[in-house]
Amino acid sequence: MSDKEKEKSRKKTGAGPSRNWVLHVFLMSVVLSAVLSFLSTTALTGAGYAVAILVLVAFILLGIVLDMIGVAVTAADPRPFHSMAAHRERGGKEAIRLLNSASRVSSFCNDVVGDICGIVSGTTAAVIVTQLQRSFSTTSILFSIGVTALISGLTIGGKALGKTVAINDCTNVVHRVAILMNVLHLYR
């Protein structure tokens, strides 16, 4: 197969990233990162430990949930959703659209939002460590390492659990997301 034929085949199947998609992902990343960083910074300014920990937990959970969605969309079988769409069941059309765009949905959920949540939760952890060190009048590096290790463990362990659920129950995960999208009138 010649290079021209391979390129033509790739364009037909949608394989390979297009320049527009790469630019779109870049712009989404910049905007989402700015928005989430702004929200985090605003919430943490003058906040106590409880608010800082809630912000941290929110970003960890957001990363885990979107990672689950990204995996579920790539693992799901479209047949039950074609049936749902044919019977005009709520979320059927949205599920088909998600599955037809599985590589982009996965890239957005796993890479764009997942990476941003990881970065913002790391920044939030640094704020928490700084506040705790100030409160306890300590600059121990062990304290910083311990908090960072705990947050990494929660994030990675949560994503591992989420991926297991997403793979084993991908139809249900995609259906719930599609119903939510239907209710919110997204992606129509």
FENSUL-V358305 format. One record per backbone hydrogen bond with DSSP energy under -1.0 kcal/mol. NH is the residue of the N-H (numbers start at 1). CO is the residue of the C=O. If there is no record, write none. Layout:
NH_CO + NH_CO
This chain:
6_2 + 7_3 + 8_4 + 9_5 + 10_6 + 11_7 + 12_8 + 13_9 + 14_10 + 15_10 + 22_18 + 23_19 + 24_20 + 25_21 + 26_22 + 27_23 + 28_24 + 29_25 + 30_26 + 31_27 + 32_28 + 33_29 + 34_30 + 35_31 + 36_32 + 37_33 + 38_34 + 39_35 + 40_36 + 41_37 + 42_38 + 43_39 + 44_40 + 45_41 + 47_44 + 52_48 + 53_49 + 54_50 + 55_51 + 56_52 + 57_53 + 58_54 + 59_55 + 60_56 + 61_57 + 62_58 + 63_59 + 64_60 + 65_61 + 66_62 + 67_63 + 68_64 + 69_65 + 70_66 + 71_67 + 72_68 + 73_69 + 74_70 + 75_71 + 76_72 + 82_78 + 83_79 + 84_80 + 85_81 + 86_82 + 87_83 + 88_85 + 89_84 + 92_89 + 95_91 + 96_92 + 97_93 + 98_94 + 99_95 + 100_96 + 101_97 + 102_99 + 105_101 + 106_102 + 107_103 + 108_104 + 109_105 + 110_106 + 111_107 + 112_107 + 113_108 + 114_109 + 115_111 + 116_112 + 117_113 + 118_114 + 119_115 + 120_116 + 121_117 + 122_118 + 123_119 + 124_120 + 125_121 + 126_122 + 127_123 + 128_124 + 129_125 + 130_126 + 131_127 + 132_128 + 133_129 + 134_130 + 135_131 + 136_132 + 138_133 + 144_140 + 145_141 + 146_142 + 147_143 + 148_144 + 149_145 + 150_146 + 151_147 + 152_148 + 153_149 + 154_150 + 155_151 + 156_152 + 157_153 + 158_154 + 159_155 + 160_156 + 161_157 + 162_158 + 163_159 + 164_160 + 165_161 + 166_162 + 167_163 + 168_164 + 169_165 + 173_169 + 174_170 + 175_171 + 176_172 + 177_173 + 178_174 + 179_175 + 180_176 + 181_177 + 182_178 + 183_179 + 184_180 + 186_181
